[in-house]
Amino acid sequence: MRRKLTAVLVAALVTALVVLWTGARSGRTAPPPPAGESGQTPTNTIAAEFRVDGMFCSLCAANLARVLADHPGVTAARVELGEKAALVQYNPAAITTAEVEAIIEETGVFRAELLTRSEPTGKK
């Protein structure tokens, strides 16, 4: 009985440390992509949806959203755990869909697959 309690306490402590270390908040993901002044998406961006296999907890989703949003060229990112999807808005002059897939796969033990991609918004 004492070993089980110790194991549970250690697991809880490790989980708490990981959450604090990554700056993620359990159950929260990055905000939806921002709208421009006119309610439109920022100019010269592409919105893409990726299927993400290998996500099993909200911490994974929050960490992935943070890593994507912090990457140069990505203007916004939202990760949906229930849908197993990452919605990424990015500047195609700065980053490609293949690079976004690589970021997703390097962040964890995830496998990424591009599902949809919009045309660039605004002028080229």
C-alpha positions as CSV (number, residue, x, y, z in Angstrom):
1,M,0.0,0.0,0.0
2,R,2.8,2.4,0.9
3,R,4.6,1.7,-2.4
4,K,1.5,2.5,-4.4
5,L,1.0,5.8,-2.6
6,T,4.6,6.7,-3.1
7,A,4.4,5.9,-6.8
8,V,1.2,8.0,-7.2
9,L,2.8,10.9,-5.4
10,V,6.0,10.7,-7.4
11,A,3.9,10.6,-10.7
12,A,1.9,13.6,-9.6
13,L,5.0,15.6,-8.7
14,V,6.7,14.7,-12.0
15,T,3.5,15.8,-13.9
16,A,3.4,19.1,-12.0
17,L,7.0,19.8,-12.7
18,V,6.6,19.1,-16.4
19,V,3.6,21.4,-16.6
20,L,5.6,24.2,-14.8
21,W,8.7,23.6,-16.9
22,T,6.9,23.8,-20.2
23,G,4.7,26.7,-19.1
24,A,1.6,24.8,-20.2
25,R,-1.7,24.9,-18.4
26,S,-3.5,21.6,-18.2
27,G,-6.6,21.6,-20.5
28,R,-5.7,24.8,-22.3
29,T,-4.3,25.2,-25.8
30,A,-3.2,28.2,-27.8
31,P,-5.9,30.7,-28.7
32,P,-7.5,30.6,-32.1
33,P,-5.7,32.4,-35.0
34,P,-5.9,36.2,-34.6
35,A,-8.1,38.3,-36.8
36,G,-6.7,41.4,-38.6
37,E,-8.1,44.9,-38.1
38,S,-10.9,44.2,-40.5
39,G,-11.8,40.8,-39.0
40,Q,-9.8,39.0,-41.7
41,T,-6.8,36.9,-41.2
42,P,-3.4,38.6,-41.5
43,T,-2.2,39.1,-45.0
44,N,0.1,36.7,-46.8
45,T,-0.7,33.8,-44.6
46,I,-1.8,30.2,-45.2
47,A,-4.1,28.2,-42.8
48,A,-3.4,24.5,-42.7
49,E,-4.8,21.7,-40.7
50,F,-2.7,18.7,-39.8
51,R,-3.8,15.4,-38.4
52,V,-1.6,14.6,-35.3
53,D,-1.4,11.0,-34.2
54,G,0.2,10.2,-30.9
55,M,-1.4,12.9,-28.7
56,F,-3.0,11.4,-25.6
57,C,-3.2,14.2,-23.1
58,S,-3.9,17.9,-22.8
59,L,-0.3,18.5,-21.8
60,C,0.9,17.1,-25.1
61,A,-1.6,19.4,-27.0
62,A,-0.7,22.5,-25.0
63,N,3.1,21.9,-25.4
64,L,2.7,21.3,-29.2
65,A,0.6,24.5,-29.5
66,R,3.2,26.5,-27.7
67,V,6.1,25.1,-29.7
68,L,4.2,25.8,-33.0
69,A,3.2,29.3,-32.0
70,D,6.7,30.3,-30.9
71,H,8.2,29.2,-34.2
72,P,9.3,32.0,-36.6
73,G,6.9,32.1,-39.6
74,V,4.0,30.7,-37.6
75,T,1.4,33.5,-36.9
76,A,-1.0,31.4,-34.8
77,A,-1.5,27.8,-33.8
78,R,-4.3,25.8,-32.1
79,V,-4.1,22.2,-31.2
80,E,-7.3,20.2,-30.7
81,L,-6.7,17.1,-28.6
82,G,-10.2,15.6,-29.2
83,E,-9.9,16.1,-32.9
84,K,-6.2,15.1,-32.9
85,A,-5.5,18.1,-35.1
86,A,-3.3,21.1,-35.3
87,L,-4.6,24.2,-37.0
88,V,-1.6,26.4,-38.0
89,Q,-1.6,29.8,-39.7
90,Y,1.8,30.6,-41.2
91,N,3.7,32.8,-43.6
92,P,4.6,30.7,-46.7
93,A,7.6,32.9,-47.4
94,A,9.1,32.0,-44.0
95,I,8.1,28.3,-43.5
96,T,6.6,25.4,-45.6
97,T,4.0,22.8,-44.7
98,A,6.8,20.2,-44.7
99,E,8.7,22.2,-42.1
100,V,5.5,22.5,-40.0
101,E,5.1,18.7,-40.2
102,A,8.7,18.3,-39.1
103,I,8.2,20.6,-36.1
104,I,5.2,18.6,-35.0
105,E,7.0,15.3,-35.4
106,E,10.1,16.6,-33.6
107,T,8.1,18.0,-30.6
108,G,7.0,14.6,-29.4
109,V,6.4,11.1,-30.6
110,F,3.8,12.5,-33.0
111,R,3.1,11.7,-36.6
112,A,1.8,14.6,-38.7
113,E,-0.2,14.6,-41.9
114,L,-1.4,17.6,-43.9
115,L,-5.2,17.5,-44.2
116,T,-6.1,20.8,-45.7
117,R,-4.3,24.0,-46.8
118,S,-5.8,27.3,-47.9
119,E,-4.5,29.7,-50.5
120,P,-2.4,32.6,-49.3
121,T,-4.5,35.6,-48.1
122,G,-3.7,39.2,-49.2
123,K,-1.2,40.3,-51.8
124,K,1.8,38.3,-52.7
